[in-house]
Amino acid sequence: MKILIITFAISIYSLTAMAVNPSSAKVKIYKVSASPNTNCSDAVTIQSVSSPDYVEMTSVNISGALADGTYPCIIFEIGDNIKFTPESTTGSCAGGTEYTINVCRSGTYRLADGTTGTCTTSEERVGVFISTLSTNTGGGSGNAFYPPTSGSATDGIKLDGALVKSGAKTTTFVLNLDGKIDGTGGSCDMQPPLFQFR
């Protein structure tokens, strides 16, 4: 099999009214898998790390062997405590201050191998299912920690276009965090990014 290298880019466009962008977003990535199916089944591991450190999303490089083909679902197994820094102050968010949010505080989650668990306020390793089948583009409309199905397309997170692998390849996975910082509530929050390959 030829090697696939995935680099990450954070895409931030002009601010809209009341929208704030992050200057930093960090996550622990345990495992990255790709599935040839929109429901994320039969996933193949690209890279796995047993004890990851926090990494800046703009400086992550994933590499591993992957057969040629089309992969409409990418699964990230991450620590569910995400760190982010708003670039400016809005509502409950102070610009330049790093915040940590637990993105899986209640409900259940799944991993790529089908293992399930219960979300708590402690840090868990959870699966994030990013698929072309999902219609979910923001928090609250479905369970990002479960793969989408034809009967529940609000689960997972929407992927704008499948990964197409042909030979040795380097591709960029773009995380659009434009206006995803939300300080309108009593705490500072970051909504899920939009995802696409470039």
N, C-alpha and C positions, 0 to 999 in steps of 0.2 A: 504494500500500500504506500502511496505517496503521502508525504507529510503535509498537513494543513496547519497554517499559522494564522491565528485570529488576533488582530490588534484591536484596541478599543479607542473610540473617540467620543468625547462628549460634545454634542452639537448644541450651541446656545445661540439663539437668534435675538432680534431686537425685543426689548421688553414691551409687553402689552400693559394696559392699565391695571394697576394693583398686582402685577406679577413680578416676582423676584427670582433670579437665577442663583444657583449655587456656585461658589468659587472653588469648592472642593466636595467630592463625594467618595467615601471609602467603604469597602466591603471586604469580608473574608470569603474567598471562593474555595470550596472544598473539591468540587467536581464540575466538569462541563461535559455534557453529552449532546449528541445530535440524533434525531429520529427521522426516518424516511416517511413517517406518517404524521398527519396533522393532529391526531389524538395523542401524539408523543409516545406511542408504543414502540417496542423493539429498539430502544435507544442504544446507541453505541458510545462508550466512554471515549472522549478525546483526551482529557487530562484529569488527573486526580491527585489531590494533596491531602495528607492525613491531618496535619496541624498547620493551617494557613495563618499568616499574619494579615492585618488590614493592608489593603492595597488601594492606591488612588485609581479610580476607574479610568482615568486617561492614560495610565501607564501599565496596563495589564496586557501581557502577551500570553496567549494560550497556544500550545503547539502539541500535535500528536498525529497519529496515523488515522486516516479516515478514507474509506473506499469512495471511489468516484460515484456521484449520484446527486440527487436533489433531496434536501433536508428541510422540510417546512416547520420543524420544531427544534428548538434549542432549549436544553434544560440546564439551569445553573443550580447547584446545591451550595447554598450560602449560609453564613451565620446570620440570624435574623435581626441582629443589632447593626444598624447602618449609621455611619457618621457622615455629617454634611455641615458645610459652612455657608450661610447666606452671604452673597457679595454686598448686600446693602440691607438696611433695617426696614422691616415692614411689620406692623402689628406686634405680635409676640416674638418675632425673630429679630435678634440684634445682629447687624452686619459684622462679619469678621469673627463671630463666635461659633465654635464647633458644638453641634448638638448630636446626641445619639438617640435614635428612635428604634423601638422594637416593632418590627413590621408584622409580626405574627404573635399577637397578644392573646387571641382567643380563636376558637374554632379548631380545625384540624389541618394537617398538611400531609403531603406525600413526598417521597423521594423517587428518583428515576427507576429504582428497582421494584417499586410498588409498596415499599415499607411505608406505613402511616404512623402518625403521632399526633399528640395534642399540643397546640400552641399554649405557651405560658408567658409570664412576664420575665422569665429567665431566658438566656440565649439558647436557641435550638438551631440545629442544622436542618434547613428546610429546602424543598425544591421549588424553584420558580420556573413555570412552564410557559415558554414564549413561542407562540404558534400562529401560523397564518389562519388557522381556523377560529381563533379567539376574536371576540369583538370587544374585549375589555381594554380600554385605554386609560383608565384611571382607577383610583382606589374606591372600594365600596360597591362596584357593580358586579363583582363575582369573586371567586376564590382564586387568586393568583398562584396559590400553592397546590392546586390540582390541575391536571391537564384538561383542556377543553374536549368536549364530545359533541356529536351532532345534536344531542338533546340538551346540552348545556354549554353553548358557545361563549357564555359570559365568564366561564372559568378560564384560568390561564391569563396571559397578557398578549395583546395583539403584536404580531410580527409582520412588518410591511415588506413581504417578499422573502422567499425561501433562500437558504444557502445552497448554491449550486457548486459542487466540487468536481473539478476535472483536472487531473494531474496535480503536480506540486503547485500549491497556491497559497498566496497571502491575501487575506480579506480583512476588511475593517468592519467591525460591529459598532454601529453608531447608536449612542444613547442620547436622545433628545430630551434635555432637562430644561428647556425653555419655559420659564414661568412656573416651575414645579414646586417652588418654596411657598408654603402657605402659613401665614401668621395671623389669619383672621380669627382663629379660635383662641382658646386659653393657653395653647402651647404652640411651639414652632414645629411644623411638620413638612415633610417632603413627599410629594405624590410620585407614583411610578413614572419612569421615563417612557418615551416612545422608542421602539427598537426597529432597526433595519440594517441590512448588510449593504456595504458600498464597495 
